[in-house]
Amino acid sequence: MLSEVLLWIAALAGLICIVLVVLAFTAHITLIMFRTGSMSPTIPAGSVAIVQQIPAGQVHVGDVVTVDRPGQLPVTHRVRAVEDGASSTERLITLRGDANAQDDPAPYPVSTVRIVRFAIPGLAPVIVAFGNPFVLGGLTLGATALVIWAFWPRTSRRVRNAPAATGDDQGS
């Protein structure tokens, strides 16, 4: 009974992983981990945000977006202003972190951004922990043991508890 419950839980977790991978590729959804508190209290440090890539033309003042910066880590801040860029698909967006007193130094020229759909506070340390080789090794060994346990050949109770046939029971 316990093995069946554990297998169903593992199967459900696997299905969720498959659905998330399909969503990541088809809907351009990714995760962003927050190291700093520049978006506090809206998104505190240690949070994980679910972000989706959208064209810059769909960005509005007040949205929280992630933009890539050449040679640096991406930045996730709130949109303060949107202006037309050098092409019809480009926008110049001015950003500011909710905890910051001033806008970022210069507007960002972008043709796509990743908009924050929602954030989960405190999840980043958990995700980082799963990257630890000891945690990954333990999970791998645990999954292996579960599969071996579930598929190990067993004899049924009836066969084990049935009386052994003797040569004396040959009919009269």
Rosetta silent file (secondary structure, phi, psi, omega in degrees, C-alpha in Angstrom):
SEQUENCE: MLSEVLLWIAALAGLICIVLVVLAFTAHITLIMFRTGSMSPTIPAGSVAIVQQIPAGQVHVGDVVTVDRPGQLPVTHRVRAVEDGASSTERLITLRGDANAQDDPAPYPVSTVRIVRFAIPGLAPVIVAFGNPFVLGGLTLGATALVIWAFWPRTSRRVRNAPAATGDDQGS
SCORE:     score description
SCORE:     0.000 S_00000001
   1 L     0.000  -48.208  179.182    0.000    0.000    0.000 S_00000001
   2 H   -62.185  -40.042 -179.923    2.768    2.470    0.949 S_00000001
   3 H   -64.076  -37.257  178.536    4.713    1.613   -2.190 S_00000001
   4 H   -66.776  -41.379  178.576    1.683    2.345   -4.355 S_00000001
   5 H   -62.867  -45.518  179.172    1.134    5.729   -2.691 S_00000001
   6 H   -62.953  -39.428  177.752    4.806    6.631   -3.135 S_00000001
   7 H   -65.450  -39.900  177.979    4.708    5.560   -6.778 S_00000001
   8 H   -65.312  -39.413  177.472    1.591    7.658   -7.413 S_00000001
   9 H   -63.992  -44.611  178.889    3.249   10.670   -5.774 S_00000001
  10 H   -63.624  -40.349  178.955    6.383   10.152   -7.894 S_00000001
  11 H   -65.094  -41.385  178.248    4.272    9.762  -11.044 S_00000001
  12 H   -64.445  -42.226  177.089    2.349   12.947  -10.259 S_00000001
  13 H   -62.104  -41.071  177.303    5.603   14.842   -9.640 S_00000001
  14 H   -62.989  -42.119  178.676    6.947   13.543  -12.962 S_00000001
  15 H   -63.227  -42.446  177.968    3.781   14.635  -14.773 S_00000001
  16 H   -61.383  -42.351  178.121    4.027   18.107  -13.227 S_00000001
  17 H   -61.303  -42.267  179.345    7.659   18.348  -14.382 S_00000001
  18 H   -63.598  -44.923  179.567    6.684   17.366  -17.936 S_00000001
  19 H   -62.226  -41.841  179.606    3.866   19.944  -18.020 S_00000001
  20 H   -64.838  -38.115  178.150    6.214   22.646  -16.702 S_00000001
  21 H   -66.149  -43.040  178.437    8.843   21.856  -19.343 S_00000001
  22 H   -62.463  -43.815  177.664    6.223   22.010  -22.104 S_00000001
  23 H   -62.470  -39.875 -179.910    4.942   25.337  -20.739 S_00000001
  24 H   -59.301  -41.753 -178.113    8.469   26.712  -20.530 S_00000001
  25 H   -79.790  -40.471 -174.649    9.052   26.047  -24.219 S_00000001
  26 H   -82.837  -34.610 -177.294    5.615   26.866  -25.619 S_00000001
  27 L  -106.899    5.260  178.374    4.682   29.868  -23.451 S_00000001
  28 L    56.927   46.091 -179.614    8.246   31.182  -22.879 S_00000001
  29 E  -102.060  133.404  177.714    7.929   30.865  -19.099 S_00000001
  30 E  -139.050  178.445  178.126   11.032   30.784  -16.897 S_00000001
  31 E  -111.780  144.925  173.950   12.066   31.346  -13.284 S_00000001
  32 E  -126.858  128.861  176.660   13.999   34.293  -11.862 S_00000001
  33 E  -100.464  139.189 -177.099   15.588   34.130   -8.397 S_00000001
  34 L  -101.003  119.188  178.074   15.971   37.350   -6.411 S_00000001
  35 L   -91.903  -30.556 -175.160   19.258   37.915   -4.594 S_00000001
  36 L  -110.490  169.640 -179.877   18.661   41.524   -3.589 S_00000001
  37 L  -101.644   24.252 -176.720   15.819   43.370   -1.947 S_00000001
  38 L   -64.582  -18.663  178.074   15.472   46.103   -4.590 S_00000001
  39 L  -105.597   10.916  178.477   11.873   45.002   -5.214 S_00000001
  40 L   -69.103  149.191   -0.748   10.935   44.704   -1.521 S_00000001
  41 L   -85.676   -3.566 -178.295    8.350   44.527   -0.111 S_00000001
  42 L   -59.426  -50.754  178.855    6.601   43.420   -3.317 S_00000001
  43 L  -132.471   97.625 -177.568    9.211   40.740   -4.084 S_00000001
  44 L   -73.166  162.007  175.376   11.658   40.218   -1.189 S_00000001
  45 L   -57.496  143.445 -177.914   15.164   38.782   -1.536 S_00000001
  46 L    89.680    2.002  178.191   15.070   34.982   -1.679 S_00000001
  47 L   -86.462  162.759  171.487   11.909   34.927   -3.790 S_00000001
  48 E  -123.102  129.514  178.879   11.391   33.137   -7.081 S_00000001
  49 E  -108.507  142.051  172.181    9.326   34.823   -9.778 S_00000001
  50 E   -92.716  119.010 -176.433    7.557   33.131  -12.649 S_00000001
  51 E  -121.234  151.351 -179.766    8.221   35.290  -15.705 S_00000001
  52 E  -130.786  132.248  179.737    6.951   35.150  -19.288 S_00000001
  53 E   -72.454  131.577  178.158    8.619   36.654  -22.338 S_00000001
  54 E  -137.120  159.159  174.607    6.454   39.222  -24.141 S_00000001
  55 E   -66.120  146.808 -178.820    7.056   41.807  -26.890 S_00000001
  56 H   -60.732  -25.860  178.918    8.150   45.209  -25.582 S_00000001
  57 H   -65.325  -14.869 -179.968    5.077   46.759  -27.209 S_00000001
  58 H   -95.924    2.755 -178.147    2.910   45.056  -24.561 S_00000001
  59 L   -81.258  138.490  179.041    4.748   46.668  -21.613 S_00000001
  60 L  -127.480  155.059  175.052    2.837   49.227  -19.540 S_00000001
  61 L   -58.192  133.228 -179.271    3.799   51.585  -16.747 S_00000001
  62 L   101.729  -19.718  176.709    3.468   49.723  -13.449 S_00000001
  63 L   -67.440  149.658  171.866    4.406   46.279  -14.823 S_00000001
  64 E  -102.683  120.510 -174.295    7.258   44.453  -13.121 S_00000001
  65 E  -130.935  157.368  173.413    9.631   43.205  -15.824 S_00000001
  66 E  -109.466  129.461  176.562   13.008   41.549  -16.210 S_00000001
  67 E  -121.518  145.834  176.716   15.387   42.949  -18.810 S_00000001
  68 E   -84.236  143.898  177.916   18.708   41.525  -19.933 S_00000001
  69 E  -124.151  125.026 -178.880   21.803   43.700  -19.650 S_00000001
  70 L   -56.583  128.365  176.959   24.854   42.935  -21.795 S_00000001
  71 L    75.215    4.041 -179.123   27.710   41.642  -19.648 S_00000001
  72 E  -136.712  170.133  174.757   25.645   41.794  -16.445 S_00000001
  73 E   -69.978  154.370  175.445   22.918   39.884  -14.679 S_00000001
  74 E   -62.643  159.219  176.912   19.339   40.684  -15.697 S_00000001
  75 E  -120.896  139.134  176.640   17.471   43.290  -13.665 S_00000001
  76 E  -119.572  112.595  179.482   13.867   43.006  -12.479 S_00000001
  77 E  -143.879  174.153  179.829   12.213   46.307  -11.609 S_00000001
  78 E   -85.466  139.636  179.543    8.923   48.170  -12.043 S_00000001
  79 E   -74.289  125.534  178.865    8.300   50.077  -15.306 S_00000001
  80 E  -103.750  -28.438  179.916    8.182   53.847  -14.697 S_00000001
  81 E  -156.837  148.270  177.232    8.042   55.046  -18.326 S_00000001
  82 E  -130.423  127.062  177.989    7.761   53.578  -21.832 S_00000001
  83 E  -129.104  157.785  176.179    8.920   55.432  -24.952 S_00000001
  84 E   -65.842  146.976  179.462    9.250   54.450  -28.600 S_00000001
  85 L  -103.363 -159.108 -176.264   12.650   53.100  -29.596 S_00000001
  86 L   -71.714  -22.704  178.726   14.756   53.076  -32.754 S_00000001
  87 L  -129.635  174.664 -178.296   12.430   50.596  -34.517 S_00000001
  88 L   -68.160  -21.919 -179.577    8.742   49.753  -34.439 S_00000001
  89 L   -98.010   -9.608 -177.094    9.403   46.763  -32.158 S_00000001
  90 L   -95.149  143.980  174.457   11.842   48.483  -29.795 S_00000001
  91 E  -130.486  150.829  171.445   10.898   50.435  -26.674 S_00000001
  92 E  -103.260  115.311 -178.167   12.961   52.460  -24.222 S_00000001
  93 E  -114.198  136.910  175.718   11.771   51.580  -20.737 S_00000001
  94 E   -99.629  130.919 -176.181   12.688   53.332  -17.525 S_00000001
  95 E  -121.045  157.248  172.768   12.780   51.074  -14.471 S_00000001
  96 E  -153.064  135.339  173.418   12.983   51.488  -10.717 S_00000001
  97 L   -71.054  144.616 -178.478   13.071   48.950   -7.913 S_00000001
  98 L   -59.276  -30.054 -179.561   10.233   49.367   -5.413 S_00000001
  99 L   -90.046   -2.445 -178.156   12.792   49.772   -2.594 S_00000001
 100 L   -92.794  146.587  179.904   14.920   52.259   -4.570 S_00000001
 101 L   -83.495  -20.963 -176.051   14.595   56.047   -4.241 S_00000001
 102 L  -129.842  158.284  174.257   15.628   56.754   -7.853 S_00000001
 103 L   -64.348  160.577  173.510   15.060   55.327  -11.317 S_00000001
 104 L   -59.343  154.076 -171.369   17.765   53.127  -12.841 S_00000001
 105 L   -54.877  -36.885 -177.143   20.564   55.272  -14.377 S_00000001
 106 L  -143.961  153.418  175.701   19.444   54.968  -18.017 S_00000001
 107 L   -65.292  152.585 -179.831   16.466   53.655  -19.964 S_00000001
 108 E  -101.023  123.069  174.220   16.785   50.130  -21.351 S_00000001
 109 E   -81.231  119.046 -175.941   16.333   49.636  -25.119 S_00000001
 110 E  -137.996  149.075  170.475   14.372   46.366  -25.465 S_00000001
 111 L  -109.787  -21.318  171.988   12.367   44.490  -28.065 S_00000001
 112 E  -139.148  154.485  173.994   11.239   41.802  -25.599 S_00000001
 113 E  -138.105  168.510  172.879   11.001   41.659  -21.807 S_00000001
 114 E  -111.759  114.818 -178.221   10.020   39.024  -19.283 S_00000001
 115 E   -87.252  139.005  178.771    6.989   40.125  -17.297 S_00000001
 116 E   -77.672  119.559  177.585    6.585   38.870  -13.738 S_00000001
 117 E   -85.682  -43.299  172.128    3.385   36.828  -13.518 S_00000001
 118 E  -166.295  164.036 -178.854    3.756   36.046   -9.797 S_00000001
 119 E  -130.270  150.535  179.286    6.441   35.507   -7.154 S_00000001
 120 E  -120.833  107.951 -179.345    6.878   33.009   -4.341 S_00000001
 121 L   -64.814  142.588  174.091    8.798   34.391   -1.335 S_00000001
 122 L    79.021    0.948 -176.613   11.440   32.154    0.253 S_00000001
 123 L   -83.696  -23.386 -176.917   11.602   29.581   -2.566 S_00000001
 124 H   -58.540  -45.327  179.017   15.049   30.529   -3.931 S_00000001
 125 H   -61.723  -32.326  178.386   17.045   28.842   -1.122 S_00000001
 126 H   -66.696  -45.231  179.257   15.069   25.631   -1.678 S_00000001
 127 H   -64.104  -41.719  178.181   15.851   25.631   -5.413 S_00000001
 128 H   -61.977  -40.119  179.929   19.514   26.385   -4.714 S_00000001
 129 H   -62.197  -35.075  178.401   19.630   23.483   -2.229 S_00000001
 130 H   -66.955  -16.088  176.140   18.397   21.098   -4.927 S_00000001
 131 L   -83.704   -8.883  178.481   21.522   22.008   -6.911 S_00000001
 132 L   -67.408  131.104 -178.393   23.748   20.630   -4.143 S_00000001
 133 H   -58.812  -33.001  179.395   25.432   17.384   -5.331 S_00000001
 134 H   -69.828  -39.479  177.350   24.639   15.623   -2.042 S_00000001
 135 H   -66.051  -46.758  178.662   20.933   16.487   -2.311 S_00000001
 136 H   -60.839  -41.542  177.838   20.835   15.409   -5.974 S_00000001
 137 H   -63.215  -43.254  178.087   22.668   12.188   -5.113 S_00000001
 138 H   -63.075  -42.230  177.726   20.263   11.454   -2.265 S_00000001
 139 H   -64.249  -40.206  178.677   17.236   12.080   -4.474 S_00000001
 140 H   -64.135  -45.823  178.252   18.683    9.840   -7.179 S_00000001
 141 H   -64.056  -40.398  177.820   19.369    7.036   -4.721 S_00000001
 142 H   -63.286  -43.892  178.370   15.907    7.434   -3.192 S_00000001
 143 H   -65.089  -39.486  177.749   14.194    7.299   -6.588 S_00000001
 144 H   -63.103  -45.569  178.908   16.268    4.272   -7.565 S_00000001
 145 H   -61.754  -39.695  179.484   15.353    2.464   -4.338 S_00000001
 146 H   -63.779  -43.861  179.743   11.663    3.266   -4.871 S_00000001
 147 H   -65.413  -44.033  179.061   11.683    1.885   -8.424 S_00000001
 148 H   -62.731  -43.983  179.926   13.542   -1.263   -7.380 S_00000001
 149 H   -62.094  -41.831 -177.249   11.185   -1.780   -4.441 S_00000001
 150 H   -68.658  -35.101 -174.314    8.104   -1.277   -6.620 S_00000001
 151 H  -105.462    4.440  178.517    9.170   -3.659   -9.362 S_00000001
 152 L   -65.017  132.897 -178.843   11.018   -6.293   -7.318 S_00000001
 153 L   -62.231  135.354  179.215    9.451   -9.720   -7.976 S_00000001
 154 L  -129.095  151.495  171.607    7.252  -10.848   -5.117 S_00000001
 155 L   -95.979  145.645 -178.428    5.353  -14.004   -4.412 S_00000001
 156 L   -73.965  160.268 -179.243    1.751  -13.552   -3.463 S_00000001
 157 H   -64.873  -35.196 -179.565    0.613  -14.349    0.083 S_00000001
 158 H   -61.189  -42.548 -178.245   -1.641  -17.131   -1.154 S_00000001
 159 H   -67.977  -40.515 -179.756    1.269  -18.950   -2.725 S_00000001
 160 H   -68.683  -36.915 -175.089    3.439  -18.562    0.371 S_00000001
 161 H   -91.748   -7.458 -178.903    0.710  -19.607    2.799 S_00000001
 162 L   -70.159  141.330  177.727   -0.756  -22.461    0.738 S_00000001
 163 L   -66.891  143.410  179.262   -0.040  -25.945    2.131 S_00000001
 164 L   -71.001  138.824  178.541    2.508  -27.836    0.147 S_00000001
 165 L   -74.327  139.177  177.972    1.088  -30.680   -1.966 S_00000001
 166 L  -115.593  164.966  179.823    2.244  -34.152   -0.912 S_00000001
 167 L   -72.690  -12.571 -177.698    2.326  -37.399   -2.776 S_00000001
 168 L   -79.135  -12.673 -175.508   -0.304  -38.893   -0.368 S_00000001
 169 L   -96.692   50.798 -176.351   -3.166  -36.782   -1.820 S_00000001
 170 L   -95.838   21.034  177.804   -3.591  -38.688   -5.091 S_00000001
 171 L    77.616  147.343 -175.293   -7.253  -39.417   -4.869 S_00000001
 172 L  -102.294    0.000    0.000   -8.801  -42.662   -3.665 S_00000001
